Amino acid sequence: MAKVVIIGAGFAGHTAALYLGDKLGKKHTVTMVNRFDSFAYIPSWIWVSTGNMEPEKTTFKLRPVYKRMNVHFIHGTATKVHPDEGDQFVEVDKANGDVARIEYDYLLVATGPRLAFDATPGLGPDQGGHSYSVCSLPHVVETRDKYLDYVERMKKGEKVKMVIGTGHGTATCQGAAFEFISNVHKDLVKKGVRENAELMWLSNEAELGDFGVHGVIAKREGKLFTSAEFIEAAFKDADIKWQIQSAVTSVDADKIYWENYEGEKGETTYDFAMLIPKFSGQPLEYIGKDGSDVSSKIVNAGGFVLVDGIYGLDYDTLERNPDAWPSQYQNPTYRNIFAAGIAFAPPGPISRPFTNPNGTAISAAPPRTGMVSGIIGRVVALNIVDLVKRGRMTHSERMSEMVAACVASMGDSLWDGNAATIVVHPVVPDMRRYPNEGGRDLFTTHMEMGLGGAWLKRMLHDTFIWKLRGLPGWKIIPE
Amino acid sequence: MEITERDKFWMNNKLFQLWRFIVLNIKILKAVDHSKRS
């Protein structure tokens, strides 16, 4: 009987748990370890952050889902992994205070990111920081409360400057920040106070609409257009000012300090700031049989799990070699350890890296959230099923083959809402397969704005929560 | 590129957007199908 352990019930880990429970759960042991006892549907937090959705509508309890899907659930935090053969187990600090030792034959690390607010002094809502975040549900609720407080002040005539974007030179998840600024704009218009708000986009992107995927080129009425033009049009229409190519270096109570591509240092005053932090890997310890630290065989310096990608290539070489991106997400040293979602180490950036004359890195890191996480979770789960049943893996999917759809809502209304729908295929450009400027399939790669996107976003909320609860037909809904 | 009044009209025209909603669904499903799904 095989023992499979998954650490982390985000999009990647939870998707994997559903497939593993479905295919192995009755005859083998599938165990999920998660810090929280609920699943959180992150894409809809953006509506929570402006007070347009109750937080409870974005969550559901994991235990009943796992009971149905034959997955054991341990509510706790994994702290140590012992990966050496003959003695393979995970140590877990359980929520009830006990320490558990869970043995495994296969381990999937799907921990999501550690929010590295500490990489930027003064960033974040915790530990004396001054900015807000939409990266965890408690942060979203805090952001909502502060935002609504400012709305009340604007109703009394106060002018407020809101700065939204990224809080570190190598932050990712620009899409979430873009969705937040778009929703804030729409919400302020709806509440009749938009003229009292100055909205500013501050990011580390090389161009507007880079989103960490080197921007997007799509076709509209037979003509090519870029995501930079697309987002610029949206910002101009919404009267949102922008500053890009900037690394936030610190934040204090009323100023954000930054450096730009030229190495110039400057500051931006603000009243309210929502800035996405740098992500790093979760601090799991990897301990060998003799008690030594074997982390260097499993994770990179950032704490992300090394898998079957080709690491160490310079950007130009990596850009020409889409096959350097991992396809099975398996650690090359400990071949029964896999990683999915943000937890795996990409072989390099998708957007061209940049370091300014001061030595500060300013470039968007590759996104591995949402659809990408779900797809990788499925691939890893099906490969573990293969290994248990047949002894060899048959599934693979690189980010240079993968499609991702991002629906960034601009207001939640199904009557007069709006959304930017961006489909990229593949996520990592493949110039060999698609020899055009963007390196992507121009038939499926797509960008448009409109009410239809708002309907799509709502439909995704309902269908994905259905799928992730493992309700009838969940497998036919794609990740 | 800019968002014109004409664009805004079509962006909120319910019938046209129903068409775009269908097209977007087909695009995403087609893209999912194009992707390896192996």
Interface residues (C-beta under 8 A of the other chain):
Chain A: F225 E229 F230 E232 A233 A234 K236 D237 I375 V379 T394 H395 S396 E397 E401 M402 V403 A405 D416 N418 T421 V423 H425 P426 D441 F443 T444 H446 E448 M449 G450 L451 G452 G453 W455 L456 P478
Chain B: M1 E2 I3 W10 M11 N12 K14 Q17 L18 W19 R20 F21 V23 L24 N25 K27 I28 L29 K30 A31 V32 H34 S35 K36 R37 S38
